Amino acid sequence: MLFKGLKPILYGGREVWPLVEGGKGVSATNHASSGAWAAAGGIGTVSAVNADSYDAEGRIIPQVYNALTRRERHEELIRYAVDGAVAQVQKAYEMASGKGAININVLWEMGGAQRVLHGVLERTKGLVTGVTCGAGMPYKLSEIAASYGVNYLPIISSARAFRALWKRAYHKAAEWLAAVVYEDPWLAGGHNGLSNAEDPRKPQDPYPRVAELRATMRAEGIAEGVVVFGASGVESDRLLQKPDRRSGLAGLVTEHAQQV
């Protein structure tokens, strides 16, 4: 299978297409989509946000909260989240049959994000290649991913945000930084907010912002092999066709399989 304008990258010790399935929550990207994506040689993404788990007959287990207190209900939420994500990863890995790679996606500001991440990675060793994470400033992402020997791919919307993450935490686990995902802060639905210096009424061209991100990465001594993926709100095709390679954009995160 060939994709015009793209070349395979080395990820998790194997060659894969630099095409990452967009991780949409509440069971939207599950084993069926991510397993098929990986089987085609790309990087499938299992959403670890309210993922479905199954009973012995393969039926979806309803996520019913029976506890009486908020603290106890929160514990139920964590159990559902971990069990569901683990089930989806296992099924996706089986579907992929050794091809491509399987990532998980978490929202940093969701309830219990760090506990869910620990719980899923502990039970899916050898199955998950990396973690994408946005919706906040996930400073702890690098530490958690590195502790399980998996890659991390932060989702950011500016060079400034990445610089802050790198200076505070990511430089301590640089070898596990596989890629940086750039998501447009004006057009991506609010996952990553704007800074006070940016006008919400005046969207900016993503190309100079991606170029600034790559320049920041180079200034910090980050290897060129750590690719930049264009995600929501980024005209990835246009950036990939630019003759000026300083942007460092190596691939794209697509929201639906039919876009590939």
Backbone as CSV, one residue per row, in Angstrom:
resi,resn,N_x,N_y,N_z,CA_x,CA_y,CA_z,C_x,C_y,C_z
1,MET,0.852,-1.190,0.000,0.000,0.000,0.000,0.888,1.241,0.000
2,LEU,0.626,2.208,-0.924,1.445,3.404,-1.043,0.622,4.645,-0.754
3,PHE,1.250,5.633,-0.112,0.617,6.911,0.164,1.484,7.993,-0.447
4,LYS,0.968,8.683,-1.430,1.727,9.676,-2.161,2.261,10.756,-1.229
5,GLY,3.558,11.018,-1.344,4.173,12.076,-0.563,4.654,11.652,0.807
6,LEU,4.405,10.408,1.198,4.809,9.944,2.516,5.833,8.823,2.427
7,LYS,6.705,8.799,3.405,7.668,7.709,3.525,7.521,7.086,4.906
8,PRO,7.746,5.790,5.014,7.630,5.142,6.329,8.612,5.744,7.333
9,ILE,8.259,5.675,8.606,9.145,6.095,9.682,9.380,4.907,10.594
10,LEU,10.441,4.972,11.385,10.722,3.923,12.352,10.066,4.316,13.668
11,TYR,9.176,3.465,14.136,8.433,3.758,15.359,8.260,2.478,16.152
12,GLY,8.720,2.497,17.383,8.614,1.294,18.212,9.398,0.122,17.661
13,GLY,10.478,0.414,16.937,11.324,-0.647,16.413,10.885,-1.235,15.093
14,ARG,9.865,-0.635,14.459,9.428,-1.154,13.162,9.029,-0.011,12.253
15,GLU,9.015,-0.290,10.962,8.594,0.725,9.995,7.075,0.801,9.937
16,VAL,6.549,2.010,10.039,5.107,2.235,9.930,4.884,3.463,9.070
17,TRP,3.688,3.582,8.532,3.330,4.798,7.829,3.112,5.920,8.845
18,PRO,3.596,7.121,8.553,3.421,8.238,9.492,1.998,8.793,9.436
19,LEU,1.045,7.913,9.634,-0.376,8.255,9.641,-0.954,7.763,10.961
20,VAL,-1.376,8.698,11.789,-1.855,8.370,13.124,-3.363,8.577,13.191
21,GLU,-4.066,7.555,13.626,-5.507,7.684,13.797,-5.800,8.695,14.898
22,GLY,-6.703,9.622,14.627,-7.089,10.593,15.645,-7.812,9.903,16.787
23,GLY,-7.379,10.167,18.023,-7.970,9.497,19.187,-9.192,10.226,19.710
24,LYS,-10.366,9.787,19.310,-11.607,10.436,19.759,-12.201,9.638,20.921
25,GLY,-12.615,10.345,21.966,-13.024,9.704,23.205,-14.407,9.088,23.190
26,VAL,-14.852,8.689,24.362,-16.127,8.046,24.612,-16.390,6.904,23.638
27,SER,-15.422,6.024,23.516,-15.540,4.796,22.716,-15.574,5.019,21.206
28,ALA,-15.304,6.230,20.740,-15.377,6.489,19.293,-14.271,5.775,18.537
29,THR,-13.032,5.909,18.994,-11.943,5.139,18.374,-11.684,3.936,19.269
30,ASN,-12.181,2.807,18.826,-12.056,1.588,19.629,-11.203,0.561,18.896
31,HIS,-11.274,-0.693,19.318,-10.434,-1.720,18.717,-10.721,-1.913,17.234
32,ALA,-11.976,-1.729,16.829,-12.335,-1.975,15.430,-11.622,-1.011,14.495
33,SER,-11.582,0.261,14.863,-10.910,1.241,14.008,-9.396,1.182,14.168
34,SER,-8.916,1.126,15.403,-7.467,1.162,15.616,-6.785,-0.128,15.162
35,GLY,-7.468,-1.257,15.346,-6.891,-2.515,14.877,-6.764,-2.556,13.371
36,ALA,-7.796,-2.062,12.676,-7.756,-2.017,11.213,-6.696,-1.038,10.728
37,TRP,-6.584,0.073,11.446,-5.597,1.102,11.080,-4.182,0.538,11.163
38,ALA,-3.896,-0.143,12.265,-2.572,-0.727,12.431,-2.328,-1.844,11.420
39,ALA,-3.362,-2.624,11.137,-3.217,-3.711,10.170,-2.844,-3.194,8.792
40,ALA,-3.212,-1.937,8.496,-2.856,-1.324,7.217,-1.473,-0.696,7.253
41,GLY,-0.790,-0.809,8.403,0.577,-0.313,8.497,0.721,1.031,9.172
42,GLY,-0.382,1.618,9.637,-0.320,2.908,10.303,-0.255,2.762,11.810
43,ILE,-0.518,3.881,12.503,-0.515,3.893,13.966,-1.952,4.061,14.438
44,GLY,-2.559,2.960,14.868,-3.924,3.013,15.366,-3.958,3.590,16.772
45,THR,-5.055,4.248,17.104,-5.158,4.889,18.421,-6.426,4.452,19.139
46,VAL,-6.245,3.780,20.251,-7.366,3.395,21.101,-7.641,4.529,22.083
47,SER,-8.861,4.995,22.128,-9.209,6.001,23.121,-9.334,5.341,24.487
48,ALA,-8.594,5.889,25.452,-8.668,5.380,26.817,-9.617,6.229,27.661
49,VAL,-10.557,6.868,26.991,-11.546,7.706,27.677,-12.904,7.012,27.588
50,ASN,-13.377,6.486,28.711,-14.671,5.801,28.752,-14.790,4.690,27.723
51,ALA,-13.739,3.908,27.564,-13.750,2.807,26.607,-14.660,1.677,27.097
52,ASP,-15.210,0.932,26.149,-16.104,-0.177,26.483,-15.313,-1.418,26.895
53,SER,-15.825,-2.130,27.882,-15.311,-3.453,28.226,-16.423,-4.473,27.976
54,TYR,-16.098,-5.770,28.048,-17.034,-6.803,27.628,-17.172,-7.910,28.679
55,ASP,-18.340,-8.552,28.664,-18.529,-9.693,29.552,-18.046,-10.963,28.854
56,ALA,-18.249,-12.104,29.493,-17.748,-13.378,28.962,-18.346,-13.743,27.609
57,GLU,-19.563,-13.220,27.317,-20.205,-13.489,26.027,-19.878,-12.437,24.977
58,GLY,-19.035,-11.480,25.320,-18.651,-10.447,24.363,-19.597,-9.272,24.294
59,ARG,-20.526,-9.175,25.239,-21.458,-8.051,25.261,-20.863,-6.886,26.039
60,ILE,-21.164,-5.682,25.574,-20.651,-4.486,26.243,-21.225,-4.396,27.656
61,ILE,-20.359,-4.132,28.613,-20.783,-3.994,30.006,-21.247,-2.555,30.242
62,PRO,-22.508,-2.358,30.612,-22.996,-0.993,30.871,-22.208,-0.351,32.018
63,GLN,-21.859,0.909,31.855,-21.117,1.604,32.902,-22.117,2.258,33.859
64,VAL,-22.551,1.452,34.820,-23.539,1.881,35.807,-22.822,2.167,37.122
65,TYR,-23.121,3.304,37.701,-22.469,3.707,38.949,-23.423,3.456,40.123
66,ASN,-23.033,2.526,40.976,-23.899,2.112,42.077,-23.511,2.710,43.427
67,ALA,-22.320,3.256,43.533,-21.855,3.786,44.809,-22.656,5.023,45.205
68,LEU,-22.616,5.337,46.480,-23.412,6.443,47.005,-22.626,7.736,47.145
69,THR,-21.324,7.645,47.336,-20.528,8.854,47.532,-19.741,9.201,46.274
70,ARG,-19.360,10.459,46.160,-18.590,10.909,44.998,-17.247,10.196,44.930
71,ARG,-16.599,10.024,46.073,-15.304,9.349,46.089,-15.430,7.904,45.581
72,GLU,-16.445,7.195,46.041,-16.642,5.809,45.609,-17.019,5.732,44.134
73,ARG,-17.815,6.675,43.670,-18.200,6.693,42.251,-16.985,7.008,41.377
74,HIS,-16.102,7.829,41.902,-14.871,8.118,41.159,-14.033,6.851,41.011
75,GLU,-13.999,6.035,42.051,-13.262,4.775,41.975,-13.896,3.849,40.941
76,GLU,-15.209,3.861,40.854,-15.890,3.066,39.828,-15.501,3.548,38.439
77,LEU,-15.447,4.863,38.274,-15.064,5.449,36.987,-13.671,4.983,36.578
78,ILE,-12.729,5.003,37.521,-11.360,4.575,37.224,-11.344,3.113,36.787
79,ARG,-12.081,2.271,37.499,-12.110,0.838,37.137,-12.695,0.626,35.752
80,TYR,-13.805,1.287,35.459,-14.395,1.166,34.122,-13.403,1.621,33.051
81,ALA,-12.746,2.747,33.299,-11.826,3.311,32.313,-10.663,2.373,32.030
82,VAL,-10.070,1.837,33.076,-8.922,0.951,32.903,-9.343,-0.362,32.241
83,ASP,-10.401,-0.977,32.754,-10.861,-2.252,32.183,-11.226,-2.094,30.712
84,GLY,-11.902,-0.997,30.380,-12.320,-0.780,29.004,-11.150,-0.565,28.072
85,ALA,-10.222,0.279,28.476,-9.066,0.555,27.619,-8.220,-0.691,27.414
86,VAL,-8.041,-1.471,28.462,-7.265,-2.711,28.346,-7.946,-3.667,27.362
87,ALA,-9.254,-3.810,27.477,-9.993,-4.695,26.567,-9.852,-4.239,25.124
88,GLN,-9.935,-2.937,24.891,-9.840,-2.417,23.528,-8.435,-2.592,22.956
89,VAL,-7.428,-2.367,23.779,-6.041,-2.542,23.318,-5.790,-4.002,22.946
90,GLN,-6.239,-4.921,23.775,-6.012,-6.342,23.498,-6.669,-6.754,22.192
91,LYS,-7.894,-6.312,21.960,-8.598,-6.655,20.733,-7.936,-5.995,19.512
92,ALA,-7.514,-4.751,19.664,-6.858,-4.047,18.561,-5.552,-4.723,18.183
93,TYR,-4.797,-5.130,19.177,-3.511,-5.790,18.939,-3.713,-7.104,18.186
94,GLU,-4.736,-7.831,18.568,-5.035,-9.097,17.875,-5.402,-8.832,16.421
95,MET,-6.213,-7.795,16.174,-6.616,-7.461,14.806,-5.427,-7.058,13.948
96,ALA,-4.469,-6.341,14.546,-3.328,-5.833,13.782,-2.403,-6.937,13.301
97,SER,-2.405,-8.060,13.992,-1.592,-9.229,13.599,-0.117,-8.874,13.392
98,GLY,0.413,-8.071,14.298,1.836,-7.754,14.240,2.209,-6.631,13.305
99,LYS,1.240,-6.005,12.673,1.520,-4.909,11.739,1.278,-3.558,12.413
100,GLY,1.907,-2.518,11.856,1.680,-1.172,12.358,2.000,-1.052,13.835
101,ALA,1.252,-0.204,14.526,1.459,0.015,15.960,0.145,0.451,16.589
102,ILE,0.047,0.207,17.891,-1.132,0.611,18.651,-0.733,1.641,19.702
103,ASN,-1.357,2.804,19.639,-1.208,3.830,20.665,-2.482,3.903,21.496
104,ILE,-2.396,4.557,22.639,-3.601,4.939,23.372,-3.618,6.449,23.498
105,ASN,-4.804,7.000,23.662,-4.959,8.441,23.810,-5.713,8.735,25.102
106,VAL,-5.195,9.689,25.871,-5.875,10.123,27.087,-5.988,11.644,27.086
107,LEU,-7.009,12.146,27.754,-7.177,13.582,27.949,-6.601,13.915,29.320
108,TRP,-5.638,14.799,29.361,-4.938,15.055,30.610,-5.850,15.614,31.693
109,GLU,-6.853,16.378,31.298,-7.738,16.998,32.280,-8.943,16.128,32.648
110,MET,-8.994,14.900,32.135,-10.116,14.044,32.513,-9.898,13.531,33.939
111,GLY,-10.953,13.114,34.592,-10.863,12.632,35.965,-9.983,11.401,36.085
112,GLY,-8.979,11.484,36.934,-8.128,10.320,37.187,-7.197,9.961,36.051
113,ALA,-6.792,10.927,35.232,-5.989,10.629,34.043,-4.711,9.856,34.372
114,GLN,-3.998,10.279,35.395,-2.735,9.619,35.705,-2.950,8.186,36.198
115,ARG,-3.969,7.982,37.009,-4.255,6.632,37.488,-4.711,5.720,36.351
116,VAL,-5.499,6.257,35.438,-5.946,5.467,34.288,-4.749,5.080,33.433
117,LEU,-3.867,6.038,33.193,-2.690,5.771,32.367,-1.819,4.687,33.000
118,HIS,-1.567,4.796,34.281,-0.788,3.766,34.973,-1.489,2.408,34.874
119,GLY,-2.788,2.400,35.136,-3.528,1.143,35.138,-3.526,0.446,33.795
120,VAL,-3.690,1.220,32.726,-3.727,0.634,31.381,-2.348,0.134,30.966
121,LEU,-1.327,0.947,31.152,0.015,0.560,30.720,0.543,-0.630,31.520
122,GLU,0.171,-0.725,32.774,0.603,-1.863,33.597,0.037,-3.167,33.059
123,ARG,-1.167,-3.130,32.517,-1.838,-4.352,32.059,-1.717,-4.600,30.554
124,THR,-1.030,-3.723,29.831,-0.894,-3.910,28.375,0.571,-3.872,27.943
125,LYS,1.448,-4.330,28.805,2.869,-4.319,28.478,3.138,-5.137,27.218
126,GLY,3.887,-4.538,26.300,4.194,-5.204,25.041,3.157,-5.014,23.962
127,LEU,2.020,-4.414,24.298,0.954,-4.207,23.322,0.868,-2.753,22.862
128,VAL,1.114,-1.835,23.764,1.015,-0.403,23.469,2.389,0.148,23.126
129,THR,2.464,0.853,21.993,3.735,1.425,21.557,3.916,2.845,22.062
130,GLY,2.818,3.599,22.170,2.959,4.988,22.592,1.663,5.561,23.127
131,VAL,1.787,6.753,23.706,0.644,7.458,24.291,0.576,8.865,23.712
132,THR,-0.566,9.210,23.122,-0.805,10.595,22.752,-1.642,11.232,23.852
133,CYS,-1.372,12.497,24.118,-2.063,13.136,25.232,-2.089,14.638,25.037
134,GLY,-3.284,15.215,25.177,-3.445,16.660,25.094,-4.500,17.102,26.082
135,ALA,-5.257,18.129,25.703,-6.304,18.665,26.578,-5.731,19.068,27.922
136,GLY,-4.708,19.894,27.879,-4.048,20.347,29.090,-2.551,20.399,28.873
137,MET,-1.802,20.541,29.931,-0.336,20.548,29.887,0.159,19.308,30.629
138,PRO,0.329,18.201,29.917,0.645,16.917,30.563,2.112,16.784,30.966
139,TYR,2.504,17.497,32.008,3.891,17.461,32.450,4.334,16.062,32.870
140,LYS,3.436,15.300,33.469,3.796,13.980,33.990,3.800,12.887,32.921
141,LEU,3.349,13.216,31.721,3.229,12.216,30.661,4.549,11.510,30.394
142,SER,5.629,12.261,30.282,6.929,11.670,29.957,7.395,10.710,31.038
143,GLU,7.222,11.097,32.281,7.644,10.261,33.401,6.868,8.946,33.442
144,ILE,5.556,9.040,33.246,4.728,7.834,33.294,5.048,6.910,32.125
145,ALA,5.106,7.462,30.916,5.389,6.637,29.735,6.747,5.961,29.853
146,ALA,7.757,6.723,30.255,9.108,6.170,30.362,9.176,5.038,31.383
147,SER,8.377,5.127,32.438,8.417,4.094,33.472,7.907,2.751,32.962
148,TYR,7.158,2.767,31.847,6.662,1.522,31.260,7.359,1.202,29.931
149,GLY,8.338,2.019,29.571,9.073,1.762,28.338,8.263,1.980,27.078
150,VAL,7.351,2.960,27.095,6.575,3.273,25.897,6.842,4.721,25.491
151,ASN,6.583,5.002,24.231,6.797,6.340,23.700,5.686,7.288,24.134
152,TYR,5.984,8.583,24.128,4.943,9.572,24.376,4.946,10.608,23.265
153,LEU,3.734,11.065,22.913,3.534,12.010,21.818,2.606,13.118,22.312
154,PRO,3.141,14.176,22.892,2.286,15.238,23.422,1.574,15.993,22.312
155,ILE,0.340,16.395,22.588,-0.441,17.195,21.645,-0.397,18.637,22.134
156,ILE,0.194,19.515,21.333,0.356,20.907,21.743,-0.143,21.832,20.626
157,SER,-0.267,23.106,20.950,-0.774,24.046,19.955,0.154,25.234,19.737
158,SER,1.352,25.181,20.314,2.307,26.274,20.097,3.700,25.823,20.512
159,ALA,4.702,26.483,19.948,6.078,26.215,20.346,6.288,26.581,21.809
160,ARG,5.606,27.607,22.247,5.717,28.048,23.636,5.271,26.948,24.598
161,ALA,4.166,26.295,24.289,3.675,25.219,25.150,4.668,24.064,25.190
162,PHE,5.204,23.704,24.015,6.161,22.605,23.995,7.416,22.962,24.782
163,ARG,7.883,24.174,24.627,9.090,24.593,25.344,8.893,24.460,26.862
164,ALA,7.724,24.849,27.336,7.446,24.746,28.765,7.463,23.285,29.230
165,LEU,6.847,22.401,28.435,6.827,20.979,28.776,8.240,20.393,28.759
166,TRP,9.005,20.774,27.768,10.366,20.247,27.625,11.250,20.703,28.788
167,LYS,11.216,21.987,29.087,12.074,22.531,30.127,11.740,21.941,31.502
168,ARG,10.460,21.774,31.765,10.038,21.319,33.091,10.173,19.814,33.275
169,ALA,9.902,19.038,32.228,9.848,17.591,32.439,10.407,16.744,31.308
170,TYR,10.061,17.046,30.070,10.321,16.106,28.986,11.802,15.861,28.725
171,HIS,12.661,16.828,29.018,14.096,16.625,28.780,14.657,15.498,29.632
172,LYS,13.958,15.156,30.720,14.407,14.075,31.595,14.119,12.691,31.009
173,ALA,13.244,12.633,30.022,12.911,11.353,29.368,12.922,11.555,27.859
174,ALA,13.972,12.211,27.383,14.050,12.593,25.965,14.021,11.399,25.031
175,GLU,14.591,10.271,25.462,14.689,9.113,24.565,13.335,8.495,24.245
176,TRP,12.306,8.801,25.036,10.981,8.232,24.806,10.043,9.196,24.073
177,LEU,10.527,10.389,23.742,9.726,11.337,22.963,9.778,10.916,21.500
178,ALA,8.701,10.322,20.998,8.683,9.781,19.634,8.254,10.812,18.609
179,ALA,7.371,11.729,19.006,6.841,12.718,18.069,6.132,13.807,18.865
180,VAL,5.870,14.899,18.186,5.070,15.982,18.759,3.896,16.212,17.814
181,VAL,2.707,16.264,18.366,1.502,16.461,17.563,1.078,17.927,17.674
182,TYR,1.015,18.608,16.521,0.572,20.003,16.517,-0.909,20.056,16.149
183,GLU,-1.708,20.637,17.050,-3.148,20.769,16.837,-3.492,22.254,16.830
184,ASP,-4.189,22.701,15.806,-4.483,24.121,15.679,-5.416,24.597,16.806
185,PRO,-5.010,25.622,17.567,-5.830,26.044,18.719,-7.115,26.771,18.330
186,TRP,-7.200,27.272,17.096,-8.411,27.964,16.657,-9.452,27.007,16.078
187,LEU,-8.991,25.912,15.468,-9.899,25.070,14.693,-10.081,23.657,15.244
188,ALA,-9.459,23.350,16.368,-9.492,21.976,16.864,-10.551,21.732,17.928
189,GLY,-11.480,22.631,18.079,-12.581,22.375,18.994,-12.283,22.621,20.453
190,GLY,-11.198,23.340,20.762,-10.947,23.729,22.138,-10.128,22.788,22.975
191,HIS,-9.554,21.725,22.364,-8.720,20.813,23.151,-7.539,21.532,23.778
192,ASN,-6.887,22.372,22.994,-5.736,23.121,23.473,-6.032,24.605,23.317
193,GLY,-5.966,25.332,24.410,-6.378,26.733,24.390,-5.335,27.680,23.848
194,LEU,-5.751,28.913,23.672,-4.878,29.989,23.222,-4.213,30.648,24.425
195,SER,-3.072,31.257,24.170,-2.434,32.048,25.219,-3.057,33.444,25.230
196,ASN,-2.740,34.226,26.242,-3.268,35.581,26.336,-2.734,36.485,25.231
197,ALA,-1.651,36.054,24.592,-1.051,36.864,23.528,-1.700,36.614,22.168
198,GLU,-2.627,35.662,22.105,-3.251,35.305,20.834,-4.713,35.713,20.826
199,ASP,-5.158,36.209,19.678,-6.523,36.699,19.530,-7.418,35.569,19.024
200,PRO,-8.430,35.164,19.788,-9.304,34.074,19.347,-10.076,34.392,18.081
201,ARG,-10.157,35.672,17.727,-10.894,36.079,16.524,-10.011,36.160,15.293
202,LYS,-8.717,35.903,15.448,-7.789,36.029,14.325,-6.936,34.763,14.195
203,PRO,-7.482,33.740,13.545,-6.711,32.506,13.355,-5.418,32.771,12.593
204,GLN,-4.387,32.066,12.953,-3.091,32.207,12.292,-2.820,31.030,11.370
205,ASP,-2.027,31.281,10.351,-1.597,30.232,9.430,-0.797,29.196,10.226
206,PRO,-1.162,27.932,10.145,-0.436,26.925,10.936,1.002,26.695,10.480
207,TYR,1.313,26.987,9.218,2.650,26.669,8.711,3.762,27.374,9.488
208,PRO,3.703,28.697,9.694,4.761,29.349,10.483,4.803,28.845,11.921
209,ARG,3.659,28.448,12.466,3.635,27.950,13.840,4.302,26.580,13.947
210,VAL,4.086,25.735,12.925,4.760,24.437,12.908,6.261,24.636,12.712
211,ALA,6.631,25.581,11.848,8.046,25.883,11.634,8.694,26.385,12.919
212,GLU,7.973,27.210,13.674,8.489,27.698,14.950,8.658,26.557,15.941
213,LEU,7.711,25.623,15.930,7.809,24.460,16.801,9.057,23.658,16.482
214,ARG,9.297,23.406,15.193,10.476,22.637,14.810,11.747,23.394,15.180
215,ALA,11.750,24.707,15.002,12.925,25.503,15.363,13.197,25.399,16.864
216,THR,12.151,25.397,17.654,12.295,25.254,19.102,12.872,23.891,19.446
217,MET,12.378,22.861,18.790,12.877,21.510,19.034,14.358,21.412,18.681
218,ARG,14.749,22.025,17.565,16.160,21.999,17.167,17.023,22.754,18.167
219,ALA,16.522,23.886,18.646,17.275,24.687,19.611,17.515,23.924,20.905
220,GLU,16.612,23.011,21.238,16.747,22.206,22.443,17.549,20.930,22.202
221,GLY,18.040,20.762,20.968,18.864,19.609,20.651,18.096,18.332,20.386
222,ILE,16.800,18.462,20.070,15.975,17.280,19.805,16.240,16.775,18.395
223,ALA,16.424,15.481,18.266,16.795,14.887,16.977,15.724,15.094,15.917
224,GLU,16.171,15.174,14.663,15.241,15.326,13.541,14.308,14.130,13.421
225,GLY,14.733,12.993,13.951,13.892,11.807,13.893,12.643,11.906,14.750
226,VAL,12.602,12.866,15.652,11.385,13.108,16.437,10.469,13.959,15.560
227,VAL,9.508,13.318,14.937,8.729,13.974,13.894,7.639,14.866,14.470
228,VAL,7.135,15.755,13.631,5.989,16.595,13.971,4.810,16.128,13.133
229,PHE,3.716,15.794,13.793,2.495,15.406,13.110,1.519,16.573,13.109
230,GLY,0.857,16.782,11.985,-0.197,17.781,11.915,-1.526,17.135,12.248
231,ALA,-2.305,17.756,13.149,-3.580,17.184,13.572,-4.728,18.126,13.240
232,SER,-5.747,18.137,14.077,-6.984,18.868,13.804,-6.736,20.329,13.446
233,GLY,-7.371,20.759,12.380,-7.275,22.147,11.964,-6.062,22.475,11.131
234,VAL,-5.231,21.481,10.855,-4.017,21.711,10.068,-4.196,21.116,8.685
235,GLU,-3.933,21.925,7.668,-4.020,21.438,6.284,-2.750,20.655,5.997
236,SER,-2.718,19.414,6.479,-1.497,18.624,6.415,-1.008,18.402,4.993
237,ASP,-1.945,18.187,4.072,-1.537,17.948,2.691,-0.743,19.132,2.145
238,ARG,-1.212,20.344,2.460,-0.530,21.542,1.947,0.858,21.670,2.563
239,LEU,0.961,21.390,3.859,2.256,21.504,4.510,3.230,20.457,4.003
240,LEU,2.729,19.258,3.746,3.600,18.196,3.255,4.140,18.499,1.869
241,GLN,3.387,19.275,1.084,3.804,19.587,-0.273,4.716,20.802,-0.348
242,LYS,4.938,21.497,0.785,5.817,22.652,0.791,7.239,22.225,0.449
243,PRO,7.898,22.948,-0.466,9.280,22.587,-0.780,10.230,22.902,0.369
244,ASP,9.872,23.854,1.226,10.708,24.225,2.353,10.505,23.203,3.471
245,ARG,11.512,22.399,3.750,11.389,21.312,4.717,11.611,21.778,6.149
246,ARG,11.801,23.081,6.366,12.086,23.553,7.715,10.906,23.344,8.663
247,SER,9.730,23.138,8.123,8.583,22.907,9.003,8.741,21.622,9.788
248,GLY,9.429,20.640,9.196,9.629,19.367,9.886,8.374,18.527,9.978
249,LEU,7.325,18.878,9.266,6.097,18.098,9.337,6.293,16.789,8.598
250,ALA,6.117,15.684,9.301,6.434,14.386,8.715,5.226,13.539,8.418
251,GLY,4.081,13.908,8.910,2.906,13.080,8.700,1.675,13.783,9.197
252,LEU,0.585,13.056,9.334,-0.623,13.681,9.780,-1.453,12.754,10.643
253,VAL,-2.225,13.383,11.506,-3.184,12.665,12.325,-4.534,12.873,11.677
254,THR,-5.159,11.799,11.215,-6.430,11.940,10.531,-7.581,11.520,11.418
255,GLU,-8.709,12.164,11.253,-9.845,11.922,12.122,-10.696,10.730,11.692
256,HIS,-10.626,10.355,10.418,-11.456,9.243,9.948,-10.624,8.403,8.990
257,ALA,-10.819,7.092,9.053,-10.006,6.181,8.238,-10.157,6.478,6.750
258,GLN,-11.323,6.950,6.315,-11.532,7.144,4.884,-10.708,8.309,4.348
259,GLN,-10.120,9.119,5.219,-9.301,10.216,4.736,-7.939,9.759,4.265
260,VAL,-7.531,8.545,4.647,-6.203,8.066,4.279,-6.173,7.671,2.808
